[in-house]
C-alpha cells in the first residue's frame, strides 16, 4: 500500500505532468513537421537539384533494398525539429526573468588568521 501512495505522489508531481504534456504536444508537432518536410521542403529541394525525389532514392545489393532517400528525409525532419526547439528555448529564456545572483557571502577570516587566533588562545591558557 505504501508503494501505491508513493506512486500517486510521484504522478501528482508537476514534473511528470509537464513531461506528459510535452510528449503529447511533441507527437502533434511531429505530424506538422512531417507534412512540412514531405509537402513543402522536399519538393523545393527537388526543384533546386533537378527534380530529385528523395523518397525514391535507393540501391540494392542482392535481395536487400536500401532506401537511403527515406533516411535523408528523416535527417531533414530531425534538423527542422531541432531548429524549432532551439528557437523555442531561446525565446523562453529571453522571456523568463533573470535570476538575481545571490549576494556574496561575507569574507571570513583566512585559514592563517584562524590558526593564529587558535595559537594565541592556547598560549593564553
N, C-alpha and C positions, 0 to 999 in steps of 0.2 A: 504494500500500500504506500510505503514511503517513496518508493521509486516512481509510482504513478503521480504523487504530489510533486516530486522534483521535475517530472516530465511536464506537468501542467505549468509549473513556474517557468520552465525553460521556454515553452511555446509562447507563453504570455509576454515574454520579454520583448521589448521594442525591436531589438536587432533581428530577431527571427522574422517578425512581421515585415520589417523593412526588406529583408532578403527575399521573402516570398513575393512581395510586390515587385521588386526588381526583376525577379525571374519571369513573372507574368508579362511585365512590360517589355523585357528583353525578347521574349518569344514573339510578341506582337511586332516589335521593331524589326525582327529578323524577316518577317514577311514583307515589310516595306523595303528593306534593303535588297532582298531578293528580287523584287519587282523592279527596283531602281537599276540594279545591275543587268538583269535579263532584258528589260524592256527599253532602257534608255542608254546606259553606258556601253554595253556590248555592241549594240548597233552603231553607236558613234565611233567606237574603236574600229569596228568593221569597215566603216566608211573611210576612215583615215588610212588603214592598212590595205585597202583594196577589196573590201567585201568578205573578209575572213570571218567565218562564224566559229567562235571558239568551241562551242559545244560539239561541233563535228570533228574537231582535231583529235586524231588518234593514230596509233600504229599497232601493228600486230606482230607477234612472234609466235609462230606455230598456231596453236588454238587460242592463245591468250590475246585479248584486245586491250590496249592501254589507252584510256580516254583522258589524255593529258589536257585537253581543252576544258573539260569539267574542272580539272584541278586549277587551271588558270582562272576560271570564273570564281572558284572558291577563294582564291587569293585576293581577287578584286573585291569580293564581298567582305572579306576579313579586313582589308585595308580601309574600306569605307566605314565599317562599324568602328574600327579602332580610331579613325579620324573623328567621327562624330562623338564618340565617348570622350576623346581628348578635349574637343571643343566644349562639351557639356561640363566636364570637370573644371576646365579653365574658367568658364563663365560662372559657375557656382563659387569657385574660390574667389573670384573678383567681387561677387555679391555678398559673400559672408563677411561679417565684421572681423577685423583682425584681432587676435587675442593680444591683450596687452602683456608685455613682459613683466614677470614678477620682479619687484624691486630687489636689488642686490642685497644679499644678507650682510649685515654689518660686519666689518672686518674685525675678527677677534685677535687675540694675541698669537704670535707665531710660536712655533714649537720651542725655539730658543728662549723666548720670553717666558714661556710656561716652565721650562726646565730651570731657568734662573730663579723664578719665583719659588719653585719647589725646593731648590737648593737653599735659598735664603730662609725658608720656613724650617727646614731641617737644621740649619745652623743655629737658628734662634732657639730651638729646643735643646 
